[in-house]
Amino acid sequence: MRPRFSRGVITIAIIVIVLAVGISVGLYHLLKSAPRLAAVPDAYCTVNTPGGGVSLLPEQAQISATIAAVAARRRLPERAVVIAYATALQESKLQNLGFGDRDSVGVFQQRESQGWGTKKQLQDPVYATNKFFAALVKVKNYRKIPLAEAAQAVQRSAGGYAYAPHESDAKILAAAFTGRVPQSVHCWYPPGKTPTPKAKATEARKQLARALGSVAITTKKRGWLVAAWSVAHAEKYALNRVGYSGATWSNNLEVEGWEAGGAAGDQRVELS
């Protein structure tokens, strides 16, 4: 004789089975998606202009911004910035290296033994960039001669031909970091840092002034230079937002680039 079950028992059994299946499916999808949820990317920066795009590490973006700021302080043309970028890309990949061939160090791999400065000085990107530009402006017709020839006249490298292949990327970087092409620099760093205290923004402006001189915004191009510098240094100074001329950059992984809104005027770059 087969056992008989009441409708209530059968109903409860069905509910239990449905719940078990639902929980199993839910756990499956949760576990399946867990690696993706945990895979937070590393900090990065991108530069996008009509001439093309370049991907950078935050340190590379910071050095690029510093080179452009020093050039602006010295009132140098964009061609000088292009030459500096191509040189730095070849010598250090736009990184502030503490080592190199023999006693070469820093962004431009300058040597203490050749009179460029002390090792400590040469690992200061502002100092190293000033020394590079001081030598570059002494090169006759540096604005018109081939880039590799101008760079080699400064560096006196064993392989001066190696600078030329970097000219295309150098032009993209120069267009962005000099401020000539607005809204072209974007960076992102992993969340978790507290909102920027006022002191952080103050320190950022202080360090910018060291490279640029006055941080006063006298032209829109200069304003976009300051904005690009600020975005490049966002991780270093825990900046979550930069606003200028009706556009805003924010440290948001879901937003790639600048959005409309924010600071409406052209006389100040807002940091927060």
Salt bridges, closest charged atoms under 4 A:
GLU78 OE1 - ARG180 NE 2.81
ASP101 OD2 - ARG102 NH2 3.33
ASP103 OD1 - ARG111 NE 2.56
ASP124 OD2 - ARG210 NH2 2.22
GLU167 OE2 - ARG79 NH1 2.92
GLU167 OE2 - LYS171 NZ 3.66
GLU256 OE2 - HIS186 NE2 3.90
GLU270 OE1 - ARG241 NH1 3.62
